[in-house]
Amino acid sequence: MEAAGIARAEEGADVGTPVTVIVPTFNERDNVAELVARIAAALPEGDAEILFVDDSTDDTAAEVARVAADAPVPVRVIHRAENHGGLGGAVVVGIEAASFDVCIVMDGDLQHPPELLPALLDRYDAGDADLVAASRYVGGGDTRGLGTAVRFGVSRAATWLTRAMFPIRLARSTDPMTGFFLVDRKRLDVANLQPQGFKILLEILARNDLRIAEVPMEFAERRHGTSKASLRQGATFIAHLARLRFGKMSLFALIGAIGAAANLGIMWGLTAAGVPYIWAAIMGAEVTIIGNFLLQERFVFADMRTDARGLGVRFASSFAFNNVEAALRIPVMALMVESWHISSVLATALSLIVAFFARFLFHSLVVYAPKRRRNDEAAASEPKPDTAALRVIRAIDAEAMKPGEL
């Protein structure tokens, strides 16, 4: 396969499309020399470069610099001191810094065969695609590099789920989870990309209207290092998928639903143990208020934390608001139980649904409001046309409706 691929690269040496190969790395030192040699052998003659975007804690960046000194093509490395956005964030940095508009993204673990580069370029040169993905699932592709049946099943399930949630944008994509693809930078709204975790292709496809083509890929086995996949990455993927498809408000609702289920479970357990339902509701509310805040910090408002007030102030304002809301909601819940003669669990569920919108708007407009905007508004001596009502409408429009299925 590799020999045939190298021969294919030599045959296609006159393709000539200027290209930047972007390789995001995290502790991939042992792979650098072989990877650069194979990429250089596969690239057509002409303008080309290899750009590593490195988040490593080892000396991968130094190894890239060492290999670059004798490499047959220009090799650069950008070492990030802070890992913003994970692998996806590294790819965005690479796309922005690339010398050429045609960018090929591939992993640094040698599971993506560099010998496939000419096929990606040839398919792009056909002129009818803005993005060409190397797919494990199109005819001729192979998934043996995934290893276990469990990893294959998880990969397949994630692919089906993603395509089901974006049936229009991903109609021509069999493998939106792949990390090996070519994209024309001129067709991207790079500033609109907000990657989280590994799945940068999903981010690109969901936020840009692109013509998609695919070539089959034989996914190789890992040579060195270990997989970066984890339960945490899985949770990040699910959260990112929800944010992409439904917007921030729906992700807030998902966490709220998890909190509501926990609230009801705590309340059921306590009432079953003989605790009066009022006290059970109070204790359930306190536990879920704290849990919801932590999840919202991580998955909903992570992009707003930098410009907002400090963590302690955010927690205090969120905790205070939710307790005031609970103090108002629980008497209403008790009134429904006593007046309507419905179960306390049902009354709690209804009251939580009503409270959702107030919570979302308060957190969007107050808890995570940019400090500069708050200070500017406080210093203003004259009324502003940007009223609270208009800000509420904008928040709903911006957060609940983006990006959706365009």
GINOR-V522998 format. One record per backbone hydrogen bond with DSSP energy under -0.5 kcal/mol. CO is the residue of the C=O (numbers start at 0). NH is the residue of the N-H. Records with the same first field share a line. If there is no record, write none. Layout:
# GINOR-V522998
CO=NH / NH
This chain:
# GINOR-V522998
0=4
1=5
2=6
3=7
4=8
5=9
6=10
7=11
9=12
11=14
12=44
17=101
18=20 / 48
19=21 / 103
20=22 / 50
21=23 / 105
22=52
23=107
24=54
27=30 / 31
28=31
30=34
31=35
32=36
33=37
34=38
35=39
36=40
37=41
38=42
46=18
47=73
48=20
49=51 / 75
50=22
51=53 / 77
52=24
53=79
58=62
59=63
60=64
61=65
62=66
63=67
64=68
65=68
66=69 / 70
67=70
73=49
75=51
76=78
77=53 / 79
81=83
82=84 / 85
84=87 / 88
85=89
86=90
87=91
88=92
89=93
90=94
91=95
92=96
93=97
100=102 / 184
101=19
102=104 / 182
103=21
104=180
105=23
108=222
110=112 / 219
112=115
113=116
115=119
116=120
117=121
118=122
119=123
120=124
121=125
122=125
123=126
129=183
130=132 / 212
131=181
132=134 / 214
134=216
137=140
141=218
142=145
143=146
145=147
147=151
148=152
149=153
150=154
151=155
152=156
153=157
154=158
155=159
156=160
157=161
158=162
159=163
160=164
161=165
163=166
165=169
167=170
169=172
171=173
174=177
178=180
179=133
180=104
181=131
182=102 / 184
183=186
184=187
187=189
188=191
189=192
196=87
197=199
198=202
199=203
200=204
201=205
202=206
203=207
207=209
209=211
210=129 / 130
212=132
214=134
216=141 / 218
217=219
218=144
229=233
230=234
231=235
232=236
233=237
234=238
235=239
236=240
237=241
238=242
239=243
240=244
241=245 / 246
242=246
243=403
246=250
247=251
248=252
249=253
250=254
251=255
252=256
253=257
254=258
255=259
256=260
257=261
258=262
259=263
260=264
261=265
262=266
263=267
264=268
265=269
266=270
267=271
268=272
269=274
270=273
275=279
276=280
277=281
278=282
279=283
280=284
281=285
282=286
283=287
284=288
285=289
286=290
287=291
288=292
289=293
290=294
291=295
292=296
293=297
294=298 / 299
295=299 / 300
300=303 / 304
301=304
303=307
304=307
306=370
309=313
310=314
311=315
312=316
313=317
314=318
315=319
316=320
317=321
318=322
319=323
320=324
321=325
322=326
323=327
324=328
325=329
326=330
327=331
328=332
329=333
330=334
331=335
332=336
333=337
334=338
335=339 / 340 / 341
336=340
342=346
343=347
344=348
345=349
346=350
347=351
348=352
349=353
350=354
351=355
352=355 / 356
353=357
354=358
355=359
356=360
357=361
358=362
359=363
360=364
361=365 / 366
362=367
365=368
369=373
370=374
371=375
372=376
373=377
374=378
375=379
384=386
386=390
387=391
388=392
389=393
390=394
391=395
392=396
393=397
394=398 / 399
395=399 / 400
396=400
398=247 / 248
403=405
